[in-house]
Each structure stands twice: as structure tokens, then as C-alpha cells.
Amino acid sequence: MLYLNIQPKKHKTAIIAAAVILVLFAAACAVSLSVSNQIAGTATRDGAGEYTLTVKNDDQAKAFLRGFGIEKVIEKTGEEKVIIPLSFNAVYEKYNEIQKRIGLDLSRFKGKNALKVTYKIKSEKAEYAVLLLYKNRVIGGHLTSPTGGRGYLPLA
């Protein structure tokens, strides 16, 4: 059998110091995890100021899109899970530049699962609006039209 003989008087200071260090380390880890998991509730874009990113349902999605001048959302046409790539190629870098114009940045969400929600809209700019959601927050979005070859257009 193995016996551990620690004499409290001799090692009391070392034990207290180790306990304090362990508690501080655990607290630092907890704070780090909670900060890294926080998702902004608002973003800011030039010319329009701060806006909310919370979208928990279609009504909130419509309100979000109205904030970008899209007055008529006809219907939701699709919803699918997507994974934001761990490393961005040239296409994703260009797409992320579109997001940065409206105060968003997909690079925080590399490797994360997101929900891509598509809405048919009535707009002179495009036929569809697409929102990328992560934990009920908009992390990206764009306008698109399958005809005309215009590709991705910024929401604003």
C-alpha cells in the first residue's frame, strides 16, 4: 500500500498556494469560455446605425429584412443546415467582405453549424433574401436572383 504522509505545518503554505492557483485557473477558463461563446445581439452599419441580430421566427426575420429596405417578404422558400468552412477560400473571403459592409464577420464562426434560411422577396434588387443564423442570431446574409447572373448582393 502507498501512504502519503503530508505534514500540514510544513506544507500548509504550499497547499494554500496550489489551491489558490487552481481556483484562479478554473475561473479564468470559465470566463474565457463564456466570452468566446457570446454572440453579439446587435451590429452597426454605416448610414443606418445599430440594428438587432436576433431572429427567432419568421416575423423577426421579416422585421430584420425591413431594416434593410426589403418591405415585402412573400414567403420562406427554404431552410437548410450549413457549415461555415474552417478556412476560407477566395469565394468565402469575397462573401465575408459583403458581410463586413453591414457590420458582420463570418470568420468568428469558422467550423460552426449555421442555418441558411431563404425568403422570396419583392424587390428591385433581387428575388431572394438569404439569412445565415447561428443560435438565433444573424451572422450573415445576402440578396440573390437565380436569373441575371448577378451573384451575391449585399443586404444593404
Residue frames as a rotation matrix with the C-alpha (Angstrom) as fourth column:
MET 1
0.571 0.821 0.000 0.00
0.821 -0.571 0.000 0.00
0.000 0.000 -1.000 0.00
LEU 2
-0.404 -0.647 0.646 1.00
0.639 -0.705 -0.307 3.53
0.655 0.289 0.698 -0.70
TYR 3
0.413 0.471 -0.779 0.78
0.884 -0.412 0.220 6.03
-0.218 -0.780 -0.587 2.09
LEU 4
0.026 -0.350 0.936 1.08
0.471 -0.822 -0.320 9.73
0.882 0.449 0.143 1.59
ASN 5
0.212 -0.055 -0.976 2.47
0.967 -0.134 0.218 11.43
-0.143 -0.989 0.025 4.62
ILE 6
-0.103 -0.175 0.979 1.98
0.401 -0.908 -0.120 15.18
0.910 0.380 0.164 4.43
GLN 7
-0.349 -0.071 -0.935 2.77
0.927 -0.176 -0.332 17.16
-0.140 -0.982 0.127 7.47
PRO 8
0.533 0.754 0.383 0.36
0.814 -0.581 0.010 20.11
0.230 0.306 -0.924 7.48
LYS 9
0.699 -0.264 -0.664 2.65
0.250 -0.780 0.574 22.51
-0.669 -0.568 -0.479 9.34
LYS 10
-0.333 -0.943 -0.002 5.46
0.260 -0.094 0.961 22.17
-0.906 0.320 0.277 6.82
HIS 11
-0.831 -0.011 0.557 3.34
0.553 0.097 0.827 22.21
-0.063 0.995 -0.075 3.65
LYS 12
0.020 0.922 -0.386 0.43
0.746 -0.271 -0.608 24.42
-0.666 -0.276 -0.693 4.64
THR 13
-0.018 -0.091 -0.996 1.64
-0.324 -0.941 0.092 27.42
-0.946 0.325 -0.012 2.62
ALA 14
-0.905 -0.369 -0.211 2.34
-0.324 0.277 0.905 25.29
-0.276 0.887 -0.370 -0.47
ILE 15
-0.626 0.745 0.232 -1.10
0.761 0.648 -0.030 23.65
-0.173 0.157 -0.972 -0.30
ILE 16
0.218 0.707 -0.673 -2.84
0.444 -0.686 -0.577 27.00
-0.869 -0.173 -0.463 0.06
ALA 17
-0.319 -0.418 -0.850 -0.84
-0.534 -0.662 0.526 28.47
-0.783 0.622 -0.012 -2.83
ALA 18
-0.992 -0.038 0.119 -1.66
0.065 0.651 0.756 25.47
-0.106 0.758 -0.644 -5.05
ALA 19
-0.277 0.961 0.006 -5.34
0.872 0.254 -0.419 25.73
-0.404 -0.111 -0.908 -4.17
VAL 20
0.180 0.298 -0.937 -5.41
0.020 -0.954 -0.300 29.46
-0.983 0.035 -0.178 -4.95
ILE 21
-0.676 -0.501 -0.540 -3.67
-0.534 -0.172 0.828 28.90
-0.508 0.848 -0.152 -8.29
LEU 22
-0.872 0.395 0.291 -6.11
0.481 0.803 0.351 26.11
-0.095 0.446 -0.890 -9.17
VAL 23
0.063 0.939 -0.337 -9.13
0.736 -0.272 -0.620 28.29
-0.674 -0.210 -0.709 -8.34
LEU 24
0.014 -0.119 -0.993 -7.76
-0.347 -0.932 0.106 31.22
-0.938 0.343 -0.054 -10.36
PHE 25
-0.917 -0.376 -0.134 -7.04
-0.273 0.345 0.898 28.95
-0.291 0.860 -0.418 -13.33
ALA 26
-0.574 0.779 0.253 -10.58
0.793 0.606 -0.067 27.48
-0.206 0.162 -0.965 -13.21
ALA 27
0.239 0.669 -0.704 -12.09
0.405 -0.727 -0.554 30.97
-0.883 -0.153 -0.445 -13.03
ALA 28
-0.362 -0.453 -0.814 -10.00
-0.541 -0.609 0.580 32.17
-0.759 0.651 -0.025 -15.97
CYS 29
-0.981 0.030 0.191 -11.12
0.159 0.688 0.708 29.17
-0.110 0.725 -0.680 -18.05
ALA 30
-0.205 0.978 -0.034 -14.77
0.871 0.167 -0.462 29.76
-0.446 -0.124 -0.886 -17.18
VAL 31
0.215 0.234 -0.948 -14.58
-0.038 -0.968 -0.247 33.45
-0.976 0.089 -0.199 -18.13
SER 32
-0.696 -0.565 -0.443 -12.75
-0.473 -0.103 0.875 32.64
-0.540 0.819 -0.196 -21.37
LEU 33
-0.841 0.423 0.336 -15.38
0.532 0.756 0.381 30.08
-0.092 0.500 -0.861 -22.40
SER 34
0.092 0.948 -0.303 -18.31
0.769 -0.261 -0.584 32.34
-0.633 -0.180 -0.753 -21.59
VAL 35
0.033 -0.139 -0.990 -16.81
-0.325 -0.938 0.121 35.28
-0.945 0.317 -0.076 -23.51
SER 36
-0.871 -0.438 -0.220 -15.97
-0.343 0.225 0.912 33.17
-0.350 0.870 -0.347 -26.57
ASN 37
-0.698 0.662 0.275 -19.49
0.711 0.688 0.147 31.71
-0.092 0.298 -0.950 -26.68
GLN 38
-0.068 0.686 -0.724 -21.22
0.290 -0.681 -0.672 35.09
-0.955 -0.256 -0.153 -26.52
ILE 39
-0.422 0.052 0.905 -22.78
0.903 -0.057 0.425 36.20
0.074 0.997 -0.023 -29.75
ALA 40
-0.982 0.007 -0.187 -23.44
0.013 -0.994 -0.109 39.84
-0.187 -0.110 0.976 -30.37
GLY 41
-0.207 0.977 0.041 -27.06
0.726 0.182 -0.664 40.88
-0.656 -0.108 -0.747 -30.19
THR 42
0.823 0.426 -0.376 -26.54
0.101 -0.761 -0.641 43.92
-0.559 0.489 -0.670 -32.40
ALA 43
-0.149 -0.844 0.516 -24.32
0.947 0.029 0.320 45.14
-0.285 0.536 0.795 -35.23
THR 44
0.279 0.161 -0.947 -23.62
0.043 -0.987 -0.155 48.56
-0.959 0.003 -0.283 -36.71
ARG 45
-0.013 -0.281 0.959 -23.58
0.979 0.190 0.069 49.54
-0.202 0.941 0.273 -40.36
ASP 46
-0.867 -0.409 -0.284 -22.62
0.337 -0.902 0.271 52.82
-0.367 0.139 0.920 -41.96
GLY 47
-0.856 0.508 0.093 -25.51
-0.291 -0.623 0.726 55.15
0.427 0.595 0.681 -42.62
ALA 48
0.083 0.954 -0.287 -28.04
-0.130 0.296 0.946 53.12
0.988 -0.041 0.149 -40.64
GLY 49
-0.090 -0.187 0.978 -26.50
-0.947 -0.288 -0.142 52.77
0.308 -0.939 -0.151 -37.21
GLU 50
-0.865 -0.283 0.415 -27.08
-0.456 0.788 -0.413 49.88
-0.210 -0.546 -0.811 -34.85
TYR 51
0.070 0.899 -0.433 -29.54
-0.880 0.260 0.397 47.08
0.469 0.353 0.809 -35.59
THR 52
0.200 0.102 0.974 -30.62
-0.770 0.631 0.092 43.87
-0.606 -0.769 0.205 -33.87
LEU 53
-0.580 -0.475 -0.662 -29.34
-0.770 0.585 0.256 40.47
0.265 0.658 -0.705 -34.98
THR 54
-0.731 0.327 0.599 -31.90
-0.220 0.718 -0.661 38.38
-0.646 -0.615 -0.453 -33.08
VAL 55
-0.254 0.674 -0.693 -34.10
-0.912 0.073 0.405 36.29
0.323 0.735 0.596 -35.37
LYS 56
-0.758 0.031 0.651 -36.10
-0.384 0.786 -0.485 33.55
-0.527 -0.618 -0.584 -33.63
ASN 57
-0.082 0.799 0.596 -39.00
0.542 0.537 -0.646 33.30
-0.836 0.271 -0.477 -36.10
ASP 58
-0.248 0.020 0.969 -40.26
0.963 -0.104 0.248 34.46
0.105 0.994 0.006 -39.49
ASP 59
0.811 0.573 0.117 -41.77
0.550 -0.816 0.178 37.67
0.198 -0.080 -0.977 -38.10
GLN 60
0.596 -0.673 -0.439 -38.41
0.042 -0.519 0.854 38.71
-0.802 -0.527 -0.281 -36.68
ALA 61
-0.348 -0.696 0.628 -36.73
0.708 0.244 0.663 37.75
-0.615 0.675 0.408 -39.97
LYS 62
0.234 0.526 0.817 -39.18
0.911 -0.411 0.004 39.97
0.338 0.744 -0.576 -41.86
ALA 63
0.965 0.092 -0.247 -38.50
0.200 -0.868 0.455 42.83
-0.172 -0.489 -0.855 -39.45
PHE 64
0.127 -0.990 -0.061 -34.76
0.305 -0.019 0.952 42.29
-0.944 -0.139 0.299 -39.90
LEU 65
-0.379 -0.244 0.893 -35.10
0.905 0.103 0.413 42.45
-0.192 0.964 0.182 -43.69
ARG 66
0.681 0.657 0.323 -37.31
0.690 -0.724 0.016 45.57
0.245 0.212 -0.946 -43.46
GLY 67
0.662 -0.513 -0.546 -34.38
0.164 -0.612 0.774 47.22
-0.731 -0.602 -0.321 -41.72
PHE 68
-0.507 -0.848 0.155 -32.51
0.291 0.001 0.957 46.75
-0.811 0.530 0.246 -44.99
GLY 69
-0.530 0.348 -0.774 -35.27
-0.671 -0.729 0.132 48.26
-0.519 0.589 0.620 -47.11
ILE 70
-0.901 0.283 -0.328 -36.96
-0.021 0.728 0.685 45.00
0.432 0.624 -0.651 -48.12
GLU 71
-0.596 0.726 0.342 -40.60
-0.794 -0.473 -0.381 45.79
-0.115 -0.499 0.859 -47.49
LYS 72
0.480 0.859 -0.177 -42.25
-0.877 0.469 -0.100 42.72
-0.003 0.203 0.979 -48.99
VAL 73
-0.792 -0.565 0.231 -41.29
-0.571 0.820 0.046 39.21
-0.216 -0.096 -0.972 -47.90
ILE 74
-0.103 0.798 -0.594 -43.55
-0.849 0.240 0.470 36.85
0.518 0.553 0.653 -49.82
GLU 75
0.917 0.396 0.046 -42.70
-0.366 0.789 0.493 33.51
0.159 -0.469 0.869 -48.21
LYS 76
0.022 -0.885 0.465 -39.98
-0.742 0.297 0.601 31.33
-0.670 -0.358 -0.651 -46.77
THR 77
0.633 0.209 -0.746 -38.75
-0.740 0.445 -0.504 29.05
0.227 0.871 0.436 -49.54
GLY 78
0.462 -0.504 -0.730 -36.07
0.154 0.856 -0.493 27.04
0.873 0.116 0.473 -47.83
GLU 79
0.601 -0.351 0.718 -34.17
-0.799 -0.263 0.540 26.19
0.000 -0.899 -0.438 -44.70
GLU 80
0.776 -0.387 -0.498 -31.03
0.193 0.898 -0.396 24.07
0.600 0.211 0.771 -44.50
LYS 81
0.806 -0.585 -0.088 -28.11
0.046 -0.088 0.995 23.44
-0.590 -0.806 -0.044 -42.20
VAL 82
0.741 -0.663 0.102 -24.71
0.059 -0.088 -0.994 24.56
0.668 0.743 -0.026 -43.48
ILE 83
0.573 -0.661 -0.484 -21.21
0.730 0.144 0.668 24.51
-0.372 -0.737 0.565 -42.06
ILE 84
0.901 -0.403 -0.160 -19.09
-0.431 -0.871 -0.236 27.64
-0.044 0.282 -0.958 -42.20
PRO 85
0.672 -0.669 -0.318 -15.72
0.295 0.635 -0.714 26.38
0.680 0.385 0.624 -43.53
LEU 86
0.664 -0.524 -0.534 -12.74
0.634 0.015 0.773 26.23
-0.397 -0.852 0.342 -41.17
SER 87
-0.487 -0.789 -0.375 -10.61
0.349 -0.569 0.744 28.01
-0.801 0.231 0.552 -43.76
PHE 88
0.548 0.728 -0.412 -11.94
-0.013 -0.485 -0.875 30.49
-0.836 0.484 -0.256 -46.27
ASN 89
-0.223 -0.524 0.822 -11.12
0.910 0.190 0.368 30.21
-0.349 0.830 0.434 -49.96
ALA 90
-0.972 -0.227 0.065 -11.29
0.234 -0.886 0.400 33.23
-0.034 0.404 0.914 -52.29
VAL 91
-0.352 0.918 0.182 -15.08
0.263 -0.089 0.961 32.86
0.898 0.386 -0.210 -52.70
TYR 92
0.386 0.502 -0.774 -15.70
0.866 0.092 0.492 32.87
0.318 -0.860 -0.399 -48.94
GLU 93
-0.526 -0.619 -0.583 -13.29
0.749 -0.662 0.027 35.77
-0.403 -0.423 0.812 -48.44
LYS 94
-0.902 0.248 0.353 -15.26
0.072 -0.720 0.690 37.79
0.425 0.648 0.632 -51.01
TYR 95
0.059 0.975 -0.217 -18.55
0.444 0.169 0.880 36.74
0.894 -0.148 -0.423 -49.39
ASN 96
0.128 -0.062 -0.990 -17.24
0.989 -0.063 0.132 37.77
-0.071 -0.996 0.054 -45.97
GLU 97
-0.904 -0.426 -0.038 -16.32
0.417 -0.897 0.149 41.18
-0.097 0.119 0.988 -47.36
ILE 98
-0.400 0.858 0.321 -20.01
0.079 -0.317 0.945 41.58
0.913 0.403 0.059 -48.26
GLN 99
0.373 0.545 -0.751 -20.87
0.761 0.284 0.584 40.75
0.531 -0.789 -0.309 -44.63
LYS 100
-0.388 -0.640 -0.664 -18.39
0.897 -0.427 -0.112 43.24
-0.212 -0.639 0.740 -43.26
ARG 101
-0.775 0.146 0.615 -20.18
0.225 -0.845 0.485 46.03
0.590 0.515 0.622 -45.15
ILE 102
0.212 0.934 0.287 -23.12
-0.191 -0.248 0.950 45.57
0.958 -0.256 0.126 -42.80
GLY 103
0.060 -0.278 0.959 -21.11
-0.944 -0.329 -0.036 45.09
0.326 -0.902 -0.282 -39.61
LEU 104
0.886 0.243 0.394 -20.93
-0.366 0.889 0.274 41.28
-0.284 -0.387 0.877 -39.63
ASP 105
-0.082 -0.941 -0.329 -17.93
-0.983 0.131 -0.128 38.94
0.164 0.313 -0.935 -39.86
LEU 106
0.808 0.466 -0.361 -18.19
-0.458 0.882 0.113 35.23
0.371 0.074 0.926 -40.56
SER 107
-0.059 -0.924 -0.379 -14.62
-0.314 0.377 -0.871 34.49
0.948 0.068 -0.312 -39.51
ARG 108
-0.463 -0.024 0.886 -15.76
-0.886 -0.021 -0.463 34.16
0.029 -1.000 -0.011 -35.86
PHE 109
0.371 0.788 0.491 -17.94
-0.745 0.568 -0.348 31.25
-0.554 -0.237 0.798 -36.92
LYS 110
-0.122 -0.507 -0.853 -15.45
-0.884 0.447 -0.139 29.12
0.452 0.737 -0.502 -38.85
GLY 111
-0.869 -0.243 -0.431 -16.30
-0.134 0.954 -0.268 25.45
0.476 -0.175 -0.862 -38.42
LYS 112
-0.740 0.650 0.171 -19.70
-0.256 -0.037 -0.966 26.19
-0.622 -0.759 0.194 -36.86
ASN 113
-0.594 0.682 0.426 -23.06
0.804 0.489 0.338 24.84
0.022 0.543 -0.839 -37.99
ALA 114
-0.829 0.380 -0.409 -25.43
-0.293 -0.920 -0.261 27.55
-0.476 -0.097 0.874 -39.16
LEU 115
-0.093 0.872 0.480 -28.96
0.678 0.408 -0.611 27.65
-0.729 0.269 -0.630 -40.50
LYS 116
-0.980 -0.174 -0.100 -29.43
0.028 -0.612 0.791 29.08
-0.199 0.772 0.604 -44.00
VAL 117
-0.123 0.992 0.006 -32.95
0.609 0.080 -0.789 30.47
-0.784 -0.093 -0.614 -44.43
THR 118
-0.946 -0.182 0.268 -34.16
0.322 -0.434 0.841 31.71
-0.037 0.882 0.469 -47.82
TYR 119
-0.115 0.919 -0.378 -37.09
0.366 -0.314 -0.876 34.08
-0.924 -0.239 -0.300 -48.38
LYS 120
-0.281 0.203 0.938 -38.81
0.929 -0.189 0.319 35.01
0.242 0.961 -0.136 -51.62
ILE 121
-0.294 0.108 -0.950 -38.98
0.487 -0.838 -0.246 38.80
-0.822 -0.535 0.194 -51.67
LYS 122
0.591 0.403 0.699 -40.35
0.800 -0.406 -0.442 41.58
0.106 0.820 -0.562 -53.81
SER 123
0.356 -0.595 -0.721 -37.52
0.162 -0.721 0.674 43.99
-0.920 -0.357 -0.160 -54.50
GLU 124
0.923 -0.102 -0.370 -35.95
-0.381 -0.374 -0.846 45.76
-0.052 0.922 -0.385 -57.44
LYS 125
0.086 -0.992 0.093 -32.54
-0.980 -0.068 0.185 44.46
-0.177 -0.107 -0.978 -56.32
ALA 126
-0.878 -0.445 -0.178 -33.20
-0.456 0.889 0.029 40.72
0.145 0.106 -0.984 -56.13
GLU 127
-0.016 0.889 -0.458 -35.73
-0.471 0.398 0.788 37.89
0.882 0.228 0.412 -55.93
TYR 128
0.608 0.167 -0.776 -34.48
0.457 0.726 0.514 36.22
0.649 -0.668 0.365 -52.76
ALA 129
0.254 -0.546 0.799 -33.01
-0.824 -0.554 -0.117 37.17
0.507 -0.629 -0.590 -49.40
VAL 130
0.410 -0.232 -0.882 -30.84
0.318 0.943 -0.100 34.65
0.855 -0.240 0.460 -47.58
LEU 131
0.482 -0.253 0.839 -30.02
-0.804 -0.508 0.309 34.82
0.348 -0.824 -0.448 -43.88
LEU 132
-0.114 -0.558 -0.822 -27.37
0.166 0.805 -0.570 32.76
0.980 -0.201 0.001 -42.09
LEU 133
0.557 0.421 0.716 -28.35
-0.631 -0.345 0.694 32.16
0.539 -0.839 0.073 -38.46
TYR 134
-0.358 -0.627 -0.692 -26.32
0.231 0.659 -0.716 30.86
0.905 -0.416 -0.091 -35.53
LYS 135
-0.626 0.196 -0.754 -28.07
0.779 0.155 -0.607 30.44
-0.002 -0.968 -0.250 -32.17
ASN 136
0.363 0.932 -0.010 -30.95
0.923 -0.361 -0.135 32.68
-0.129 0.040 -0.991 -33.29
ARG 137
0.275 -0.341 -0.899 -28.59
-0.017 -0.936 0.350 35.47
-0.961 -0.081 -0.264 -34.37
VAL 138
0.993 -0.002 0.115 -27.94
0.115 -0.043 -0.992 36.67
0.006 0.999 -0.043 -37.91
ILE 139
0.264 -0.962 -0.067 -24.28
0.227 -0.006 0.974 36.09
-0.937 -0.273 0.217 -38.73
GLY 140
-0.851 -0.514 -0.108 -24.56
0.021 -0.240 0.971 36.73
-0.525 0.823 0.215 -42.46
GLY 141
0.222 0.944 0.242 -26.93
0.435 0.126 -0.891 37.36
-0.872 0.303 -0.383 -45.32
HIS 142
-0.857 -0.453 -0.247 -27.24
-0.022 -0.446 0.895 38.37
-0.515 0.772 0.372 -48.93
LEU 143
0.323 0.890 -0.322 -29.64
-0.486 -0.136 -0.863 39.03
-0.812 0.436 0.388 -51.76
THR 144
-0.778 -0.575 0.252 -29.68
-0.090 0.499 0.862 36.92
-0.621 0.648 -0.441 -54.88
SER 145
0.368 0.824 -0.432 -31.54
-0.747 -0.015 -0.665 36.27
-0.554 0.567 0.609 -58.11
PRO 146
0.118 -0.329 0.937 -31.22
0.237 0.926 0.295 32.96
-0.964 0.187 0.187 -59.93
THR 147
0.537 0.081 0.840 -31.62
0.843 -0.029 -0.537 34.78
-0.019 0.996 -0.083 -63.23
GLY 148
0.970 -0.114 0.216 -29.40
-0.057 -0.966 -0.252 37.54
0.237 0.232 -0.943 -64.49
GLY 149
0.417 -0.873 -0.251 -26.10
0.701 0.485 -0.523 36.17
0.578 0.042 0.815 -63.15
ARG 150
0.487 -0.205 0.849 -25.69
-0.353 -0.935 -0.023 38.90
0.799 -0.289 -0.528 -60.54
GLY 151
-0.365 -0.655 -0.662 -24.42
0.345 0.566 -0.749 36.51
0.865 -0.502 0.019 -57.84
TYR 152
0.057 0.306 -0.950 -24.49
0.998 0.013 0.064 37.55
0.032 -0.952 -0.304 -54.21
LEU 153
-0.067 0.000 0.998 -25.51
0.173 -0.985 0.012 41.10
0.983 0.173 0.066 -53.44
PRO 154
-0.944 -0.274 -0.185 -25.12
0.228 -0.133 -0.965 42.73
0.240 -0.953 0.188 -50.02
LEU 155
-0.157 0.923 -0.351 -28.28
0.984 0.117 -0.130 43.20
-0.079 -0.366 -0.927 -47.95
ALA 156
0.457 0.292 -0.840 -27.64
0.378 -0.919 -0.115 46.93
-0.806 -0.265 -0.530 -47.89
